[in-house]
Amino acid sequence: MGCGTEHGLISIDEALQRIETQVKPLASEAIGLQEGLNRYLAEDIYSQINLPLFSQSAVDGYAINAASDITADTVFHLIGEIRAGQLSDVVLNEGQAVRIFTGAKVPQSTSTVARQEIVKVVDSHAIQIQTTLALDSDIRHTGEEIRQGQCLAQQGQQLTVGAIAALSMAGVSTVQVYQYPKIAVVVSGDEVATSIAEFQAGKIFDANAPMFAAWFRSQLQQVEIYHIADDRQATAELFHRLKHQVDVIVTTGGVSVGDYDFIRPVALEQDFQQIFWKIRQKPGKPMFFAKYAKSDTQDCYLLGLAGNPAAVFVGIYIYLDSLLKALQSQANTLHWFDAVLMQNLKADSRERFLRMSAQTLNGQLQVQPLAKQQSHMLSNLMQANCLVRIPAYSEIQAGTLVQGIFI
């Protein structure tokens, strides 16, 4: 039986769909808007104010009261000055003007604003408009951008830099967002080296823990990383403690069927309920996903990844990212692009995620496969900027459209 035809394997799409439907969003919390970068809103936000708050000048110039459009050489009587932020009780009569600056509140009865470039100052009490000028020029009206009660942002929306700026301008200072999950990463295995001496003794250096640490740092999320030997009792003790303390446990290694693959059997003994095990993909087939009910409303999720670093890399960008987004009430979060494959690829019995280099040439996005795609190899990540999804069972010809995600 081929590796891709093994009984019980599910597809990539089914695995992602199970994550989306089985995961409960976390509770919400109120935080200061300025601390909200990358967080997801747990409620709609409605404006408490009009924006602008008041009608104001869009330029440095002169606020004018005129009965109709102004013709060139018309003279107005200058009666004062209003700066931005200054309160003024000036009321313009027809034929009067006041010096005004950008953002300043226009006086009552203002019919238009003349920018200073088209105004000639006759003397300290008079100005002359040098070109024709329409009524209602260069005035920002109350509520022109946002009306009080208008929906500014929707539940589930991510707080980007721009969103934070826009909400700040509308006077929003506190937002309700989904909580960040508490996360533990468990790197299992007796073979991990911490020094050159250990490496020469037959062990390997750990790429997985630094990979996780860097990825979570890029997501602005904190994580606790544990190293554990291939020991059943130690695994059970750690899971028993973590399942009550965290929302997500991510493991590497120990999820296949070897003599020392304890992650899945120990998790099941610890009352985790299996959601899926084994995906028809390469790398990372023996992936394990389960949940433990901490309470009626809260679960702890366990995502067990294969130990090879390329499988871990794929697991992070495809499945862990989807899991964390589902905890923030996000669905369908993988943004696939279409690109032209630039090289023939042989058939495989499993759908594959290949590390590739994407670039745009002559307006067309193209992807080039990289060498050294084996699951224990990571060196091509120095050149890769995307993971490309390759269908199973058929040779793929250069020029075919394929899907990928940027990494």
MARTORDO-958734 format. One record per residue (C-alpha): residue number from 1; residue in one letter; z, y, x. Coordinates in Angstrom, 3 decimals, always signed. Each point is the difference from the previous one (the first is absolute). Layout:
// residues N
(site NUM, A, (Z, Y, X));
...
***
This chain:
// residues 407
(site 1, M, (+0.000, +0.000, +0.000));
(site 2, G, (-1.010, +3.389, +1.419));
(site 3, C, (+2.576, +2.656, +0.664));
(site 4, G, (-1.417, +2.215, -2.740));
(site 5, T, (-0.135, -2.779, -2.612));
(site 6, E, (+3.651, -1.041, +0.237));
(site 7, H, (+1.625, -0.531, -3.408));
(site 8, G, (+2.148, +2.847, -1.324));
(site 9, L, (-1.554, +2.891, +1.926));
(site 10, I, (-0.507, +3.162, -2.015));
(site 11, S, (-2.520, +2.770, +0.575));
(site 12, I, (+0.714, +3.353, +1.619));
(site 13, D, (-0.573, +1.761, -3.319));
(site 14, E, (+2.403, -2.313, -1.837));
(site 15, A, (+2.689, +0.521, +2.646));
(site 16, L, (-0.331, +3.770, -0.300));
(site 17, Q, (+0.034, -0.244, -3.789));
(site 18, R, (+3.226, -2.020, +0.080));
(site 19, I, (+1.646, +2.597, +2.218));
(site 20, E, (-1.067, +2.731, -2.400));
(site 21, T, (+1.241, -1.772, -3.141));
(site 22, Q, (+3.154, -1.702, +1.328));
(site 23, V, (+1.582, +2.946, +1.806));
(site 24, K, (+2.359, +2.347, -1.869));
(site 25, P, (-0.042, +3.680, +1.023));
(site 26, L, (+3.235, +1.223, +1.531));
(site 27, A, (+2.304, +2.487, -1.682));
(site 28, S, (-0.534, +3.725, +0.490));
(site 29, E, (+2.015, +2.673, +1.759));
(site 30, A, (-0.012, +3.786, +0.192));
(site 31, I, (-0.840, +1.515, +3.375));
(site 32, G, (-0.903, +3.415, +1.356));
(site 33, L, (-3.736, +0.647, -0.200));
(site 34, Q, (-0.225, +0.766, +3.717));
(site 35, E, (+1.348, -3.504, +0.785));
(site 36, G, (-2.551, -1.626, -2.291));
(site 37, L, (-3.010, -0.490, +2.276));
(site 38, N, (-1.815, -3.283, -0.846));
(site 39, R, (+2.443, -0.816, -2.813));
(site 40, Y, (-1.230, -0.894, -3.513));
(site 41, L, (+1.048, +1.960, -3.066));
(site 42, A, (+2.019, -1.898, -2.592));
(site 43, E, (-0.701, +2.511, -2.787));
(site 44, D, (-2.477, +2.651, -1.090));
(site 45, I, (+0.722, +3.531, +1.210));
(site 46, Y, (-0.603, +2.943, -2.325));
(site 47, S, (-0.128, +3.612, +1.069));
(site 48, Q, (+2.978, +2.131, -0.975));
(site 49, I, (-1.920, +3.193, +0.718));
(site 50, N, (-3.377, +1.696, -0.245));
(site 51, L, (-1.919, +0.305, +3.238));
(site 52, P, (-0.516, +2.748, +0.911));
(site 53, L, (+3.342, +1.064, -1.464));
(site 54, F, (-1.479, +3.423, -0.741));
(site 55, S, (-3.380, +1.708, +0.157));
(site 56, Q, (-0.553, +1.101, +3.582));
(site 57, S, (-2.525, +1.528, +2.327));
(site 58, A, (-2.284, -2.384, +1.869));
(site 59, V, (-0.792, +2.567, +2.705));
(site 60, D, (+1.280, +3.038, +1.817));
(site 61, G, (-1.389, +2.926, -1.964));
(site 62, Y, (+0.671, +2.124, -3.079));
(site 63, A, (+1.092, -0.938, -3.529));
(site 64, I, (-1.948, +2.133, -2.468));
(site 65, N, (+0.107, +0.801, -3.721));
(site 66, A, (-3.571, +0.510, -1.198));
(site 67, A, (-1.403, -0.238, -3.524));
(site 68, S, (-3.230, -1.671, +1.107));
(site 69, D, (-1.881, -1.232, +3.054));
(site 70, I, (+0.202, +2.577, +2.787));
(site 71, T, (-3.081, +1.713, +1.397));
(site 72, A, (-0.372, +1.092, +3.602));
(site 73, D, (+1.684, +3.285, +1.045));
(site 74, T, (+2.587, -0.123, -2.809));
(site 75, V, (+3.251, +1.676, +1.046));
(site 76, F, (+3.496, -1.145, -1.012));
(site 77, H, (+3.347, +1.728, +0.322));
(site 78, L, (+2.271, -1.844, +2.471));
(site 79, I, (+3.619, -0.139, -1.181));
(site 80, G, (+1.801, -2.372, +2.366));
(site 81, E, (+0.160, -3.290, +1.890));
(site 82, I, (+1.192, -3.557, -0.764));
(site 83, R, (+0.669, -2.586, +2.732));
(site 84, A, (+0.219, -3.788, -0.409));
(site 85, G, (+3.469, -0.944, -1.198));
(site 86, Q, (+0.806, +3.544, -1.122));
(site 87, L, (+1.219, +0.625, -3.540));
(site 88, S, (-1.710, +2.977, -1.609));
(site 89, D, (+0.146, +1.584, -3.455));
(site 90, V, (-3.248, +1.900, +0.509));
(site 91, V, (-2.222, +0.157, -3.089));
(site 92, L, (-3.579, +1.097, +0.586));
(site 93, N, (-1.683, +2.400, -2.362));
(site 94, E, (-3.772, +0.095, -0.300));
(site 95, G, (-1.520, +1.620, +3.091));
(site 96, Q, (+2.965, -0.862, +2.232));
(site 97, A, (+0.291, -2.338, +2.972));
(site 98, V, (+2.738, -1.391, +2.237));
(site 99, R, (-0.235, -1.339, +3.533));
(site 100, I, (+0.713, -3.762, -0.145));
(site 101, F, (+0.183, -2.916, +2.412));
(site 102, T, (-0.907, -3.682, -0.256));
(site 103, G, (+2.453, -1.908, -2.182));
(site 104, A, (+1.641, +3.102, -1.468));
(site 105, K, (+0.570, +0.141, -3.753));
(site 106, V, (-2.614, +2.205, -1.658));
(site 107, P, (+1.387, +2.837, -2.165));
(site 108, Q, (-0.257, +0.008, -3.765));
(site 109, S, (-3.382, +1.174, -1.289));
(site 110, T, (-1.851, -1.036, +3.173));
(site 111, S, (-3.580, -0.734, -0.961));
(site 112, T, (-1.379, -0.888, +3.451));
(site 113, V, (+0.764, +0.005, +3.720));
(site 114, A, (-2.281, +1.681, +2.537));
(site 115, R, (+0.158, -1.594, +3.441));
(site 116, Q, (+0.613, +2.554, +2.699));
(site 117, E, (-3.433, -0.538, +1.592));
(site 118, I, (-1.733, +1.732, -2.942));
(site 119, V, (+2.467, +2.889, -0.291));
(site 120, K, (-0.119, +3.387, +1.667));
(site 121, V, (+3.298, +1.895, +0.205));
(site 122, V, (-0.739, +3.590, -0.985));
(site 123, D, (+3.494, +1.283, +0.650));
(site 124, S, (+3.596, -1.137, -0.575));
(site 125, H, (-0.490, +0.254, -3.753));
(site 126, A, (-3.550, -1.215, -0.606));
(site 127, I, (-2.374, -2.897, +0.793));
(site 128, Q, (-3.727, -0.441, -0.592));
(site 129, I, (-1.622, -3.335, -0.874));
(site 130, Q, (-3.199, -0.285, +2.049));
(site 131, T, (-1.787, -2.811, -1.881));
(site 132, T, (-0.151, -1.248, -3.561));
(site 133, L, (+3.053, -2.048, -0.928));
(site 134, A, (+0.458, -2.346, -2.973));
(site 135, L, (+3.165, -0.173, -2.020));
(site 136, D, (+2.472, -2.793, +0.816));
(site 137, S, (-1.099, -0.281, +3.633));
(site 138, D, (+2.373, -1.525, +2.583));
(site 139, I, (+2.906, -0.627, -2.394));
(site 140, R, (+1.866, -3.307, +0.028));
(site 141, H, (+1.216, -0.411, -3.575));
(site 142, T, (+3.296, -1.529, -1.123));
(site 143, G, (-0.380, -3.765, -0.356));
(site 144, E, (-3.553, +0.060, +1.341));
(site 145, E, (+0.646, -3.031, +2.208));
(site 146, I, (+2.807, -1.767, -1.860));
(site 147, R, (+1.458, +0.495, -3.466));
(site 148, Q, (+3.667, -0.587, -0.752));
(site 149, G, (+0.389, -3.552, -1.330));
(site 150, Q, (-3.164, -1.249, +1.717));
(site 151, C, (+0.191, -3.421, +1.695));
(site 152, L, (-0.085, +0.570, +3.760));
(site 153, A, (+0.293, -3.577, +1.248));
(site 154, Q, (+0.100, -3.426, -1.588));
(site 155, Q, (+2.324, -2.949, +0.358));
(site 156, G, (-1.240, -2.194, +2.842));
(site 157, Q, (-1.673, +2.830, +1.891));
(site 158, Q, (+0.645, +0.090, +3.737));
(site 159, L, (+1.560, +3.099, +1.500));
(site 160, T, (-2.512, +1.053, +2.624));
(site 161, V, (+0.279, +3.152, +2.102));
(site 162, G, (-2.217, +1.793, -2.509));
(site 163, A, (+1.974, -1.246, -3.011));
(site 164, I, (+3.255, +1.222, +1.553));
(site 165, A, (-1.552, +3.413, +0.632));
(site 166, A, (-1.379, +0.253, -3.548));
(site 167, L, (+3.302, -1.009, -1.608));
(site 168, S, (+1.930, +2.375, +2.242));
(site 169, M, (-2.187, +2.882, -1.129));
(site 170, A, (+0.863, -0.872, -3.602));
(site 171, G, (+3.709, +0.227, +0.803));
(site 172, V, (+0.722, -3.750, +0.078));
(site 173, S, (+2.791, -0.824, +2.446));
(site 174, T, (+1.230, -3.449, -1.127));
(site 175, V, (-2.037, -3.033, -1.028));
(site 176, Q, (+0.738, -3.439, -1.424));
(site 177, V, (-1.602, -2.685, +2.181));
(site 178, Y, (+0.114, -3.774, +0.305));
(site 179, Q, (+2.553, -1.168, +2.524));
(site 180, Y, (-1.180, -1.240, +3.342));
(site 181, P, (+0.687, -3.731, +0.310));
(site 182, K, (+2.576, -1.358, +2.410));
(site 183, I, (-1.985, -2.250, +2.342));
(site 184, A, (+0.878, -2.686, +2.514));
(site 185, V, (-2.524, -1.577, +2.372));
(site 186, V, (+0.892, -3.423, +1.390));
(site 187, V, (-1.964, -1.117, +3.062));
(site 188, S, (+0.561, -3.735, +0.377));
(site 189, G, (-0.709, -2.329, +2.889));
(site 190, D, (+1.468, -1.382, +3.218));
(site 191, E, (-3.040, +0.991, +2.031));
(site 192, V, (+0.458, +3.770, +0.127));
(site 193, A, (+0.542, +1.434, +3.492));
(site 194, T, (+1.887, +3.169, +0.826));
(site 195, S, (-0.796, +0.129, +3.740));
(site 196, I, (-2.624, -1.019, +2.550));
(site 197, A, (+2.334, -2.734, +1.212));
(site 198, E, (+0.163, -1.573, -3.455));
(site 199, F, (-3.752, +0.441, -0.400));
(site 200, Q, (-0.601, -1.992, +3.178));
(site 201, A, (+2.298, -2.680, -1.340));
(site 202, G, (-2.491, -0.764, -2.770));
(site 203, K, (+0.820, +2.510, -2.712));
(site 204, I, (-2.103, +2.809, -1.479));
(site 205, F, (+0.589, +3.699, -0.427));
(site 206, D, (+0.832, +1.252, -3.488));
(site 207, A, (-2.723, +2.211, -1.508));
(site 208, N, (+1.186, -0.400, -3.582));
(site 209, A, (+3.252, +1.980, +0.137));
(site 210, P, (-1.611, +3.019, +1.744));
(site 211, M, (-2.895, -0.212, -2.476));
(site 212, F, (+2.364, +0.148, -2.961));
(site 213, A, (+2.081, +2.774, +1.522));
(site 214, A, (-3.081, +2.157, +0.646));
(site 215, W, (-1.514, -0.644, -3.435));
(site 216, F, (+3.194, +0.839, -1.878));
(site 217, R, (+0.384, +3.124, +2.115));
(site 218, S, (-3.501, +1.041, -1.060));
(site 219, Q, (+1.066, -0.515, -3.635));
(site 220, L, (+3.135, +2.138, +0.488));
(site 221, Q, (+2.139, -2.980, -1.022));
(site 222, Q, (+2.984, -1.531, +1.742));
(site 223, V, (+0.276, -3.696, +0.726));
(site 224, E, (+2.506, -2.381, +1.576));
(site 225, I, (-1.592, -2.578, +2.314));
(site 226, Y, (+1.709, -3.332, +0.730));
(site 227, H, (-0.947, -2.737, +2.461));
(site 228, I, (+1.010, -3.528, -0.886));
(site 229, A, (-0.554, -3.387, +1.647));
(site 230, D, (-1.637, -2.901, -1.819));
(site 231, D, (+3.342, -1.156, -1.334));
(site 232, R, (+0.497, -1.019, -3.615));
(site 233, Q, (+3.676, +0.956, -0.244));
(site 234, A, (-0.489, +3.392, +1.645));
(site 235, T, (-2.932, +0.700, -2.326));
(site 236, A, (+2.052, -0.937, -3.056));
(site 237, E, (+2.918, +2.199, +1.031));
(site 238, L, (-2.274, +2.988, +0.626));
(site 239, F, (-1.868, -0.403, -3.311));
(site 240, H, (+3.280, -0.378, -1.906));
(site 241, R, (+1.155, +3.337, +1.375));
(site 242, L, (-3.282, +1.917, -0.208));
(site 243, K, (-0.968, -1.007, -3.539));
(site 244, H, (+2.945, +2.011, -1.340));
(site 245, Q, (-0.461, +2.978, +2.345));
(site 246, V, (-3.715, +0.793, +0.017));
(site 247, D, (-2.957, +0.240, -2.351));
(site 248, V, (-2.570, -1.597, +2.316));
(site 249, I, (+0.244, -2.668, +2.697));
(site 250, V, (-3.109, -0.412, +2.148));
(site 251, T, (-0.125, -2.985, +2.330));
(site 252, T, (-2.398, -1.127, +2.713));
(site 253, G, (-0.528, -3.667, +0.770));
(site 254, G, (+1.637, -3.033, -1.512));
(site 255, V, (-2.022, -0.094, -3.255));
(site 256, S, (-2.304, -2.957, +0.660));
(site 257, V, (+0.883, -3.712, -0.105));
(site 258, G, (+1.243, -0.634, +3.538));
(site 259, D, (+3.297, -1.602, +0.943));
(site 260, Y, (+1.477, +3.403, +0.818));
(site 261, D, (-1.525, +2.014, -2.839));
(site 262, F, (+3.221, +0.813, -1.837));
(site 263, I, (-0.825, +3.267, -1.783));
(site 264, R, (-1.380, -1.406, -3.246));
(site 265, P, (+2.402, -2.954, -0.492));
(site 266, V, (+3.020, +2.151, +0.813));
(site 267, A, (-1.178, +2.761, -2.352));
(site 268, L, (-0.397, -2.513, -2.839));
(site 269, E, (+3.482, -1.376, +0.725));
(site 270, Q, (+1.275, +3.588, -0.203));
(site 271, D, (-1.361, +0.290, -3.580));
(site 272, F, (-3.143, +1.950, +0.832));
(site 273, Q, (-2.723, -0.747, -2.542));
(site 274, Q, (-3.435, -0.645, +1.485));
(site 275, I, (-2.765, +2.304, -1.243));
(site 276, F, (-2.659, -1.420, +2.306));
(site 277, W, (-0.406, -1.984, +3.197));
(site 278, K, (-3.219, -0.257, +2.006));
(site 279, I, (-3.031, +2.234, -0.462));
(site 280, R, (-3.616, -0.968, +0.538));
(site 281, Q, (-0.419, +2.497, +2.840));
(site 282, K, (-0.280, +0.256, +3.757));
(site 283, P, (+2.169, +0.951, +1.794));
(site 284, G, (+3.317, -0.514, -1.773));
(site 285, K, (-0.553, -2.929, -2.375));
(site 286, P, (+3.641, -1.253, -0.211));
(site 287, M, (+1.367, +3.172, -1.593));
(site 288, F, (+3.072, -0.349, -2.210));
(site 289, F, (+1.123, +2.444, -2.704));
(site 290, A, (+3.151, -0.438, -2.063));
(site 291, K, (+2.715, +1.954, -1.786));
(site 292, Y, (+3.735, -0.277, -0.453));
(site 293, A, (+1.696, +1.493, -3.070));
(site 294, K, (+2.817, +2.207, +1.270));
(site 295, S, (+0.687, +1.149, -3.553));
(site 296, D, (-1.726, +0.297, -3.360));
(site 297, T, (-1.880, +3.048, +1.253));
(site 298, Q, (-0.245, -0.460, +3.777));
(site 299, D, (-1.738, -2.598, +2.125));
(site 300, C, (-0.198, -0.650, +3.716));
(site 301, Y, (-3.532, -0.914, +1.107));
(site 302, L, (-0.827, -2.236, +2.939));
(site 303, L, (-3.422, +0.250, +1.633));
(site 304, G, (-0.412, -2.740, +2.577));
(site 305, L, (-2.863, +0.585, +2.407));
(site 306, A, (-1.489, -2.442, +2.496));
(site 307, G, (+1.268, +0.604, +3.517));
(site 308, N, (-3.257, +0.697, +1.825));
(site 309, P, (-0.228, +3.766, +0.612));
(site 310, A, (-3.475, +0.441, -1.499));
(site 311, A, (+1.227, -1.692, -3.193));
(site 312, V, (+3.015, +2.312, +0.008));
(site 313, F, (-2.285, +3.002, +0.435));
(site 314, V, (-2.110, -1.024, -3.002));
(site 315, G, (+3.143, -0.776, -1.988));
(site 316, I, (+1.381, +3.480, +0.645));
(site 317, Y, (-3.119, +1.923, -0.984));
(site 318, I, (-1.043, -2.130, -2.972));
(site 319, Y, (+3.109, -1.547, -1.529));
(site 320, L, (+3.087, +1.822, +1.262));
(site 321, D, (-1.570, +3.357, -0.761));
(site 322, S, (-0.888, -1.213, -3.511));
(site 323, L, (+3.557, -1.303, -0.527));
(site 324, L, (+1.654, +3.244, +1.066));
(site 325, K, (-2.380, +2.013, -2.187));
(site 326, A, (+0.748, -2.269, -2.986));
(site 327, L, (+3.697, +0.782, +0.504));
(site 328, Q, (-1.012, +3.654, -0.402));
(site 329, S, (-1.850, -0.769, -3.267));
(site 330, Q, (-3.414, +0.094, +1.686));
(site 331, A, (-2.819, -2.370, -0.939));
(site 332, N, (-3.394, -0.752, +1.584));
(site 333, T, (+0.964, +1.860, +3.145));
(site 334, L, (-2.502, -1.506, +2.429));
(site 335, H, (-2.873, +2.446, +0.364));
(site 336, W, (-3.011, -2.125, +0.911));
(site 337, F, (-3.059, +1.628, +1.505));
(site 338, D, (-3.552, -1.356, +0.056));
(site 339, A, (-1.781, -0.146, +3.340));
(site 340, V, (-3.048, -1.615, +1.573));
(site 341, L, (+0.750, -2.970, +2.254));
(site 342, M, (-1.780, +0.368, +3.348));
(site 343, Q, (+0.154, -3.636, +1.192));
(site 344, N, (-0.627, -3.484, -1.425));
(site 345, L, (+3.136, -2.043, -0.746));
(site 346, K, (+0.368, -3.756, -0.316));
(site 347, A, (+1.351, -1.607, -3.144));
(site 348, D, (+3.654, -0.990, -0.365));
(site 349, S, (+1.819, -1.942, -2.716));
(site 350, R, (+2.515, +2.826, -0.394));
(site 351, E, (-0.405, +3.662, -0.770));
(site 352, R, (+0.652, +1.945, +3.191));
(site 353, F, (+1.438, +3.314, +1.064));
(site 354, L, (-1.770, +1.024, +3.187));
(site 355, R, (+0.970, +2.883, +2.235));
(site 356, M, (-3.014, +2.283, +0.374));
(site 357, S, (-1.079, +3.414, +1.162));
(site 358, A, (-1.380, +2.316, -2.693));
(site 359, Q, (-2.129, +3.071, +0.593));
(site 360, T, (-2.429, +2.119, -1.975));
(site 361, L, (-3.571, +0.236, +1.304));
(site 362, N, (-2.722, +1.935, -1.809));
(site 363, G, (+2.232, +0.344, -3.046));
(site 364, Q, (+0.678, -3.743, -0.225));
(site 365, L, (+3.378, -1.665, +0.624));
(site 366, Q, (-0.484, -2.973, +2.308));
(site 367, V, (+2.432, -2.652, +1.260));
(site 368, Q, (-0.287, -1.947, +3.227));
(site 369, P, (+1.990, -3.235, +0.482));
(site 370, L, (+2.086, -0.192, +3.156));
(site 371, A, (+0.531, -2.939, +2.338));
(site 372, K, (+3.285, -1.924, +0.317));
(site 373, Q, (+0.769, -0.493, -3.715));
(site 374, Q, (+2.340, -2.973, +0.435));
(site 375, S, (+3.345, +0.334, -1.755));
(site 376, H, (+2.001, +0.073, +3.248));
(site 377, M, (-2.096, +2.875, +1.416));
(site 378, L, (+0.553, +3.730, -0.519));
(site 379, S, (-1.860, +1.660, +2.872));
(site 380, N, (-2.926, +1.048, -2.213));
(site 381, L, (+2.363, +2.273, -1.930));
(site 382, M, (-0.605, +2.456, +2.824));
(site 383, Q, (-3.481, +0.505, -1.525));
(site 384, A, (+0.474, -1.029, -3.646));
(site 385, N, (+0.416, +2.605, -2.734));
(site 386, C, (-0.473, -2.228, -3.054));
(site 387, L, (+0.529, -3.446, -1.486));
(site 388, V, (-3.149, -1.373, -1.635));
(site 389, R, (+0.076, -2.659, -2.693));
(site 390, I, (-2.602, -2.758, +0.527));
(site 391, P, (-0.760, -2.430, -2.861));
(site 392, A, (+0.345, -3.745, +0.541));
(site 393, Y, (-2.558, -2.813, +0.176));
(site 394, S, (-3.182, +1.885, +0.887));
(site 395, E, (-1.542, +1.591, +3.035));
(site 396, I, (+0.019, +3.772, -0.208));
(site 397, Q, (-3.078, +1.736, +1.307));
(site 398, A, (-0.088, +3.331, +1.797));
(site 399, G, (-0.834, +2.720, -2.496));
(site 400, T, (+2.242, -1.487, -2.725));
(site 401, L, (+2.459, +2.290, -1.766));
(site 402, V, (+3.600, -1.033, +0.655));
(site 403, Q, (+3.386, +1.383, -1.046));
(site 404, G, (+2.796, +1.189, +2.237));
(site 405, I, (+3.054, +2.186, +0.328));
(site 406, F, (+0.724, +2.492, +2.739));
(site 407, I, (+2.992, -0.730, +2.172));
***
